[in-house]
């Protein structure tokens, strides 16, 4: 017997029942049926949208917002979903966020008729709406002009921001760039006075430029810095409730993943079918390589072929996915600008590792906003990027045993920095000698110079009278590479951390993003006790349990107590043990990489369906 489409055993499917309830105006029943359908197949973006409609009509606005955002995670290029998200944000009184959603919809579909009316309802004038039409669809709004090829630059264009020697500027140009800049302007991340005040904007101050106009027309595409810690802190405060919910959800999902063995399968029934290129600049900072190598090792452990490439690679080489690590370096250094058009390709993933308040993040943002998928090493960044319409998720590299970054470094006699210390000539295996008392370095700090760090380290100088305090402090006016610096590398940093009781973390600025490289890789993974000035919260690691926090003014007192008193030494060992245990269980690679693997699955399923013809 042939059953009607959408029925099983002669019964209507959950989707059909949901549609019937929707058409009858029974929104509660519709939501129940759509939820049942999504439990069976959570990858169906259109059903998430219908579920969102039913929840919205039932009065569950926060839940409807979550459903629309899940639909965008599954299908990030659908303008109507952004339109619906804007509606539900407007109903919650979140006008600026609604504007950003509507503008993102217009970027994806410049002719979308509902957006101008919605913006008028949010207080936009006719002049502003008219200007937006030109920005979003310049070809339709302006008559065609004959262009003189001998005049490549606009006559009155301001000078481009200064580019460090050896760099070229990529051109992620296109009809959407000014519309994307408008999204950023209206998001609260852009402050015109801050934009004018930043050191690299001297040319704007001298020319009395309108900061907002300049940012939309030139500055955003040029990757000019436009924000600072105060602006980002205000933005984070505005999203505090959402950040807390997202953090709790992330932790719950991590705990569920930790209870399962191994990795989720995204390669199908044909082993080795998926091939991923991990791209990292050969001219960038060496610690960007940490992220690239760990991601490749995690993919290998998951049964996926992953190969390293840099900006000199052949752009025609076939990959199912390309992951670009540290786009603020990759697309700017050396031959990197030639790759800029690839950043928005359907199978490209950009992995951001920069903090949002930095000039380097501002440099990368135009590329991030065009990419189909963004991974971010910082949890807070990922949440804020999603408010800009980015398909972004948090991926912090997870612990893998038996890698060069986690295995004991027995011999450090060839590390120049340690020559002259007797312990440097003695073999040491921290996994065989678990007591922190056996570690010869009391305090270790590794970082690049910053005024805030200068002040804090000066306060801690008296610790050197009693304790062995190793400080690897670099002055970074160019990328740290093996050719330019011999005193520091990932291998050296891990070897020193394995011999340290305390790994000290001092943030560059007061905002305090959770520093993965120093706190996790150098600290937890090497069995040391991490002591830090206050950080933004991380979903997996908690202060007072996995690491210790103290204000910069009182770090010295905490360190003296930890190293000198019986109670302090017990606390030192307790925290070091808890940090390593959490990092190697809930923070292991199979857990932290799983959401990224699911996103890779969705991206390749949409762009290369033949990979999944077995389904």
C-alpha positions in Angstrom: 0.0 0.0 0.0 1.3 3.5 -0.9 0.9 5.9 2.0 0.2 9.6 1.5 3.3 11.9 1.7 4.1 12.9 5.3 2.3 10.0 6.9 3.6 6.9 8.6 1.5 3.9 9.1 -1.4 5.9 7.8 -1.1 8.5 10.5 -0.3 12.2 9.9 3.3 13.3 10.8 4.0 15.6 13.6 4.7 18.4 11.0 1.4 17.9 9.4 -0.4 18.0 12.8 1.6 21.2 13.6 0.6 22.8 10.3 -3.1 21.9 10.9 -3.0 23.4 14.4 -1.3 26.5 13.1 -3.9 27.0 10.3 -6.6 26.6 12.9 -5.0 29.2 15.2 -4.3 26.6 18.0 -0.8 27.8 18.7 -0.2 25.8 21.8 -1.0 22.5 19.9 1.1 23.7 17.0 4.1 24.3 19.2 3.7 20.8 20.8 3.7 19.1 17.4 6.6 21.1 16.0 8.6 20.3 19.1 7.9 16.6 18.6 9.1 16.9 15.0 12.3 18.6 16.1 13.0 16.0 18.7 13.1 13.5 15.9 15.1 15.7 13.5 16.7 18.8 15.1 18.4 19.9 11.9 15.3 21.2 10.1 15.6 25.0 10.1 12.1 25.7 8.6 10.5 23.7 11.4 12.4 25.7 14.0 11.0 28.8 12.3 7.4 27.4 12.5 8.1 26.4 16.1 9.2 30.0 16.8 6.0 31.4 15.2 3.9 29.1 17.4 5.8 30.1 20.6 5.6 33.8 19.7 1.8 33.6 19.1 1.5 31.7 22.4 3.2 34.5 24.3 6.6 32.7 24.9 8.8 35.4 23.5 12.1 34.4 24.9 11.6 30.8 23.8 10.5 32.0 20.3 13.7 34.0 20.1 15.7 30.9 20.9 13.9 28.9 18.2 14.6 31.5 15.6 18.3 31.6 16.6 18.5 27.9 16.3 17.0 28.1 12.9 19.8 30.5 11.9 22.4 28.2 13.3 21.0 25.5 11.0 20.5 27.9 8.0 22.4 31.2 8.5 21.7 32.8 5.1 17.8 33.0 5.3 16.7 36.6 5.3 13.2 35.9 6.5 14.4 34.2 9.7 16.3 37.4 10.6 13.1 39.3 9.9 11.1 37.1 12.3 13.9 37.4 14.9 13.6 41.2 14.5 9.8 40.9 15.2 10.2 38.9 18.4 13.1 41.2 19.6 10.9 44.2 19.0 8.0 42.7 21.0 10.4 42.3 23.9 11.3 46.0 23.8 14.8 45.4 22.5 14.7 48.0 19.7 18.5 48.2 18.9 18.8 44.4 18.6 15.6 44.3 16.5 17.2 46.9 14.2 20.4 44.8 13.9 18.2 41.7 12.9 16.3 43.7 10.3 19.4 45.1 8.8 21.0 41.7 8.6 17.9 40.5 6.8 18.3 43.4 4.3 22.0 42.5 3.8 20.9 39.0 2.7 17.9 40.2 0.7 18.2 43.8 -0.3 14.7 43.8 -1.9 12.9 42.5 1.2 9.8 44.7 1.4 9.0 44.5 5.1 12.2 45.9 6.5 11.8 49.6 5.6 8.4 49.7 7.3 9.7 48.0 10.4 12.6 50.5 10.7 10.1 53.3 10.3 8.2 51.8 13.2 11.4 51.9 15.2 11.8 55.6 14.7 13.8 55.8 11.4 13.2 58.9 9.3 12.4 58.7 5.6 15.8 60.1 4.9 17.5 57.3 6.9 15.4 54.7 5.2 16.2 56.1 1.8 19.9 56.2 2.6 19.7 52.6 3.7 18.2 51.6 0.4 21.3 53.0 -1.4 23.6 51.3 1.0 21.9 47.9 0.8 21.4 47.8 -3.0 23.6 50.5 -4.6 23.3 49.1 -8.1 19.5 49.4 -8.0 19.5 52.8 -6.3 22.1 54.6 -8.4 22.4 55.2 -12.2 25.3 53.5 -13.9 28.3 55.8 -14.5 31.2 55.6 -16.9 34.4 54.9 -14.8 37.7 56.2 -15.9 40.1 53.3 -15.2 43.0 55.8 -14.8 41.4 57.1 -11.6 41.2 54.0 -9.4 40.7 55.9 -6.1 37.7 58.1 -5.2 38.7 61.7 -5.6 37.8 62.7 -2.1 38.4 59.4 -0.3 40.3 59.9 3.0 43.7 58.2 3.3 43.6 54.5 4.4 44.7 53.6 7.9 48.4 53.0 8.2 49.4 49.4 7.5 52.4 47.9 9.3 55.4 47.3 7.1 55.2 44.0 5.2 51.4 43.9 5.2 48.9 44.4 2.5 45.2 45.2 3.0 42.7 42.6 1.9 39.7 43.9 0.1 36.6 42.0 1.3 34.5 44.4 -0.9 31.0 43.9 -2.2 27.6 45.5 -2.3 26.9 44.5 1.4 29.9 46.1 3.1 28.3 49.4 4.1 25.1 47.6 5.1 27.3 45.4 7.4 28.9 48.5 8.8 25.5 49.8 9.6 24.7 46.6 11.5 27.8 47.2 13.6 27.0 50.8 14.1 23.6 50.1 15.4 24.7 47.2 17.6 26.3 49.3 20.3 29.8 48.1 19.5 30.7 51.3 17.6 31.1 54.6 19.5 31.9 57.6 17.3 33.9 59.4 20.0 36.0 56.4 20.7 36.5 55.9 17.0 38.0 59.4 16.7 40.1 59.1 19.9 42.0 56.0 19.0 45.7 56.4 18.2 45.5 55.2 14.6 42.8 57.7 13.7 45.0 60.9 13.7 44.1 61.5 10.0 40.4 61.7 10.9 40.9 64.2 13.7 43.1 66.4 11.5 40.5 66.4 8.7 37.4 66.9 11.0 35.8 63.9 9.5 32.3 62.8 10.5 33.2 59.6 12.5 30.0 57.7 11.8 29.9 58.5 8.1 33.6 57.6 7.7 33.2 54.3 9.5 30.3 53.2 7.3 31.8 54.3 4.1 35.5 53.5 4.7 36.6 52.6 8.2 34.8 49.3 8.6 36.0 47.8 5.3 39.5 49.1 6.1 39.5 47.2 9.4 40.1 50.3 11.4 39.8 50.0 15.2 36.4 51.4 16.5 35.9 50.2 20.0 37.5 49.9 23.5 37.1 47.9 26.7 34.5 50.4 28.1 32.3 50.0 25.1 32.5 46.2 25.1 31.8 46.1 28.9 28.6 48.1 28.4 27.6 45.7 25.6 28.3 42.7 27.8 26.4 44.2 30.7 23.4 44.6 28.4 23.5 40.9 27.6 24.2 39.7 31.0 21.0 37.6 31.4 21.5 36.0 27.9 25.1 35.3 28.6 24.2 33.5 31.8 21.6 31.4 30.1 24.0 30.6 27.2 26.7 29.7 29.7 24.4 27.4 31.6 23.2 25.8 28.4 26.8 25.3 27.1 27.8 23.6 30.3 24.8 21.3 30.3 25.5 20.3 26.8 29.2 19.7 27.6 28.2 17.5 30.6 25.9 15.5 28.4 28.7 15.1 25.8 31.2 14.1 28.4 29.0 11.2 29.4 29.2 9.8 25.9 32.2 8.0 24.5 34.2 9.4 21.6 33.2 11.9 18.9 30.0 12.4 17.0 30.3 10.9 13.5 30.1 13.5 10.7 31.9 11.6 8.0 29.1 9.1 7.4 29.6 5.5 6.6 32.7 6.1 4.4 35.8 6.5 6.6 38.1 9.4 5.7 35.7 10.9 3.2 35.8 14.4 4.7 39.0 16.4 4.0 39.6 19.7 5.9 42.3 22.2 5.4 43.6 24.1 8.5 45.1 27.4 7.3 47.4 29.5 9.5 49.7 32.3 8.5 53.4 31.4 8.2 54.3 35.0 9.2 52.0 35.3 12.2 52.5 34.8 15.9 53.7 31.3 16.9 50.9 30.8 19.4 48.3 31.0 16.6 49.8 27.7 15.5 48.7 26.2 18.8 45.0 26.6 17.8 45.7 25.2 14.3 47.6 22.2 15.5 45.2 21.3 18.2 42.2 21.6 15.9 43.9 19.3 13.3 44.8 16.8 16.0 41.3 16.8 17.3 39.9 16.2 13.8 42.4 13.4 13.3 41.2 11.7 16.5 37.6 12.1 15.3 38.6 10.1 12.1 38.7 13.2 9.8 41.5 14.0 7.5 42.9 17.4 8.3 46.0 18.9 6.8 48.0 22.1 7.5 48.3 24.8 5.0 49.4 28.5 5.0 49.0 31.5 2.7 51.4 30.1 0.1 49.2 27.1 -0.6 47.5 26.4 -3.9 44.1 28.0 -3.8 42.7 25.4 -6.2 43.5 22.5 -3.8 40.3 20.6 -3.1 38.9 20.6 0.5 35.4 20.0 1.7 36.0 22.7 4.4 38.7 25.3 4.9 39.3 26.6 8.4 41.2 29.9 8.6 42.9 30.3 12.0 43.4 33.9 13.2 41.9 35.7 10.2 43.3 39.0 11.5 46.7 37.6 10.6 46.0 35.2 7.8 44.3 37.6 5.4 46.7 40.5 6.0 50.2 39.1 6.3 52.4 38.1 3.3 50.4 36.7 0.5 47.3 36.5 2.7 45.3 39.4 1.1 45.0 37.3 -2.1 42.9 34.9 -0.1 40.3 37.5 1.1 37.6 36.5 -1.4 37.7 32.9 -0.1 36.7 34.1 3.4 33.1 34.3 2.4 33.1 31.0 0.3 30.4 28.5 1.1 32.8 26.0 2.6 35.0 28.5 4.6 35.2 28.6 8.4 36.9 31.5 10.2 38.4 30.8 13.6 38.8 34.0 15.6 41.1 34.0 18.6 41.3 37.8 19.2 39.5 39.7 22.0 36.7 41.9 20.9 38.1 45.2 22.3 41.3 45.0 20.3 42.3 46.6 17.0 43.0 43.0 15.7 39.4 42.0 16.2 38.2 45.2 14.4 40.5 44.2 11.6 39.0 40.8 11.2 35.3 41.7 11.7 34.4 42.5 8.1 35.6 39.1 7.1 33.9 37.4 10.1 30.5 38.9 9.2 30.7 37.5 5.6 31.8 34.0 6.6 29.2 31.2 6.6 30.6 29.9 10.0 32.7 31.4 12.7 34.4 29.6 15.5 35.6 31.8 18.4 38.0 30.9 21.2 36.2 33.1 23.6 32.7 32.3 24.8 31.6 36.0 25.2 32.8 36.9 21.7 30.7 34.1 20.2 27.6 35.3 21.9 28.1 38.9 20.8 29.0 37.9 17.3 25.6 36.1 17.1 23.9 39.4 17.9 25.5 40.8 14.8 24.0 38.0 12.7 27.1 35.9 12.5 26.7 32.1 12.6 29.2 31.9 15.5 29.9 29.3 18.1 32.5 28.9 20.9 35.3 26.5 20.4 38.1 26.4 23.0 40.7 23.7 22.1 40.2 20.7 24.3 42.7 18.5 26.1 44.4 15.7 24.2 46.9 13.4 25.8 50.1 12.4 24.1 50.5 15.6 22.1 53.7 17.8 22.2 51.7 20.3 24.3 50.6 17.8 27.0 53.4 15.2 27.2 56.1 15.8 29.8 59.2 17.6 28.6 61.9 15.7 30.4 64.9 17.6 29.3 65.1 21.5 29.2 68.9 21.8 29.1 68.7 23.4 25.6 66.4 26.2 26.7 68.7 29.3 26.7 66.6 31.1 29.4 67.2 28.3 31.9 71.0 28.0 31.5 72.7 28.7 34.7 70.0 27.0 36.8 71.1 23.6 38.2 67.6 22.1 37.8 67.7 22.7 34.0 70.2 19.8 33.7 68.0 17.4 35.8 65.4 15.2 34.0 61.9 16.0 35.3 58.6 14.2 34.6 55.8 16.1 36.3 53.3 13.2 35.7 55.6 10.9 37.8 56.2 13.6 40.4 52.8 14.8 41.3 53.7 17.0 44.3 54.0 20.7 43.5 56.7 20.8 46.2 59.0 19.1 43.7 58.7 21.8 41.1 61.7 24.2 41.0 60.0 27.3 39.7 57.7 29.0 42.2 56.0 31.5 39.9 55.9 31.7 36.1 54.6 34.6 34.0 54.8 34.6 30.2 53.3 37.4 28.2 53.8 40.5 26.0 54.3 43.9 27.5 51.4 46.2 28.4 51.1 49.2 30.8 48.8 47.3 33.1 51.2 44.4 33.3 54.1 46.7 33.8 52.4 48.2 36.9 51.4 44.8 38.3 54.8 43.1 37.8 56.5 46.1 39.5 54.2 45.5 42.5 55.2 41.8 42.5 59.0 42.5 42.2 59.5 41.9 46.0 58.5 38.3 45.5 61.8 37.7 43.8 63.6 38.1 47.2 62.2 34.9 48.5 60.8 32.9 45.5 62.0 31.8 42.1 60.0 34.0 39.8 60.6 33.4 36.1 59.1 36.1 33.9 59.3 35.8 30.1 58.2 39.3 29.1 58.3 40.2 25.4 57.9 43.6 23.8 55.8 42.8 20.8 55.9 45.3 18.0 55.9 42.5 15.4 54.6 38.9 15.3 56.5 36.5 17.6 58.0 33.9 15.3 60.9 31.4 15.8 63.0 33.7 13.7 62.4 36.9 15.8 62.3 35.4 19.3 64.2 32.5 20.8 63.2 32.9 24.4 59.7 31.8 24.0 57.7 29.3 22.0 54.8 26.9 22.8 57.2 24.1 23.6 59.3 26.3 25.9 56.3 27.7 27.6 54.8 24.3 28.3 58.2 22.9 29.6 58.6 25.8 32.0 54.9 25.5 33.2 55.5 21.8 34.0 58.2 22.9 36.4 56.1 25.7 38.0 54.0 25.7 41.1 52.0 28.8 40.0 51.3 30.0 36.5 50.4 33.7 36.8 47.9 35.4 34.5 47.7 39.2 34.2 45.3 40.6 31.7 46.4 43.2 29.2 43.4 45.4 30.2 40.9 45.5 33.0 38.1 43.8 31.0 39.7 40.4 31.6 38.8 38.0 28.8 39.4 34.4 29.8 42.9 33.7 28.5 42.9 30.2 27.1 46.6 30.0 26.1 48.0 31.1 29.5 45.3 29.7 31.8 44.4 26.4 30.1 47.3 25.3 27.9 50.1 26.6 30.2 48.3 26.2 33.4 45.7 23.4 33.7 47.2 21.1 31.1 50.6 21.2 32.8 49.2 20.5 36.3 50.1 24.0 37.7 48.0 26.2 39.9 46.6 29.1 37.9 46.5 32.5 39.8 44.8 35.3 37.9 43.4 38.8 38.2 39.6 38.6 37.7 38.4 37.2 34.4 35.1 37.1 32.6 33.4 33.8 33.5 34.0 30.7 31.5 31.3 28.0 31.2 33.7 25.1 32.1 36.2 26.6 34.6 35.2 28.3 37.8 37.3 30.6 40.0 37.9 29.3 43.5 37.6 25.8 42.2 39.7 25.3 39.2 41.8 28.5 39.5 42.3 31.4 41.9 41.4 35.0 41.3 42.6 38.1 43.1 42.7 41.9 42.4 46.1 43.0 41.0 46.8 45.0 44.1 46.6 41.9 46.3 48.1 39.2 44.1 51.3 39.4 46.0 49.6 38.6 49.4 47.7 35.6 47.8 50.9 34.2 46.3 52.9 34.5 49.5 50.1 32.7 51.4 50.0 29.9 48.8 53.7 29.3 48.8 54.6 30.0 52.5 51.8 28.6 54.7 50.6 25.0 55.3 47.0 26.0 54.5 48.2 27.8 51.4 50.2 24.9 50.1 47.3 22.6 50.6 45.1 25.0 48.6 47.7 25.3 45.9 47.7 21.5 45.4 43.9 21.3 45.6 43.4 23.9 42.9 46.1 22.5 40.6 44.5 19.0 40.9 41.0 20.3 40.3 42.1 22.4 37.3 43.8 19.5 35.6 41.0 17.1 36.3 38.4 19.5 34.8 40.5 20.2 31.8 41.1 16.6 31.0 37.5 15.5 31.5 34.8 18.1 30.8 37.4 20.2 28.9 38.7 17.3 26.7 38.7 17.6 23.0 35.9 15.2 22.3 33.6 17.5 24.3 34.8 20.9 23.2 35.0 19.9 19.5 31.6 18.3 19.3 29.6 21.5 18.6 32.0 22.5 15.9 31.8 19.0 14.3 28.0 19.4 14.2 28.4 22.8 12.6 30.8 21.3 10.0 28.2 18.7 9.3 25.5 21.3 8.6 27.8 23.4 6.4 29.0 20.4 4.3 25.5 19.0 4.1 24.2 22.3 2.7 27.1 22.9 0.3 28.0 19.4 -0.7 25.0 17.1 -0.3 26.6 14.2 -2.1 28.8 13.7 0.9 25.7 12.7 2.8 23.9 10.6 0.2 23.9 7.7 2.5 21.3 9.3 4.8 
